[in-house]
């Protein structure tokens, strides 16, 4: 049976404007992916192997998946999201087949962005399962090296230290891009976006909310808006008030601590 993760997905289009902050990351992705699509022939003529894509790293919930979807939307490419842990949990031989299938499908559907989430999971298999892990990694590298030119890979990890250097060589994922948690201004930008789909009353000052949400990631911001919405509903209001945000901030904890380290 074709696994869910090895098929091209219909996703709601995500535009750059749906992502708050991360301007530097957007620019790097726009340039590098557009470069890959537009200049493939120039590379070939020069006899140089182009890069296969980009590795995004950073804390969870900072928008890596969102960025990958936006790259697909903005470059009018298909989108395939693959969770590496899901892909490799099968029996011996099955995982290899699943990896091959991902890249064959992507090549068939190119231009296609393949989003490999939790990439570090494949490297964790190396020691624990002896030869099997090694085999999986070489299969991934092989598929990466031989898939169609229209396939661009965006991989994501919260654990860049666990990623084997072999995948970062020239012609593979040779660009490492940090996706940071949002600063004060970026949190305001994320709130502006969340405000488009949730009803905020005039009492809500986004700068005040941003001040209340130090160390929050984009995903945390989404959680706090939801929680504030629930307070508003409970109080029979039709829009979220400032007081709902105050109440919600005592419920939702940031995923990161003061020095930007992750809570595990
Ligand atoms: P993980 O590493 O856990 O997979 P991620 O970095 O891929 O996380 P996303 O899944 O892209 O994070 O983000 C989760 C949700 O948080 C998004 O669907 C979006 O609603 C919200 N979000 C995160 N970052 C942003 C942002 N910069 N702008 C707007 N919304 C954001």
Boltz pocket constraint, residues with backbone or C-beta under 6 A from the ligand:
constraints:
  - pocket:
      binder: B
      contacts: [[A, 18], [A, 19], [A, 20], [A, 21], [A, 22], [A, 58], [A, 59], [A, 60], [A, 61], [A, 62], [A, 63], [A, 64], [A, 65], [A, 66], [A, 67], [A, 117], [A, 156], [A, 158], [A, 190], [A, 193], [A, 217], [A, 218], [A, 219], [A, 220], [A, 222]]
      max_distance: 6.0
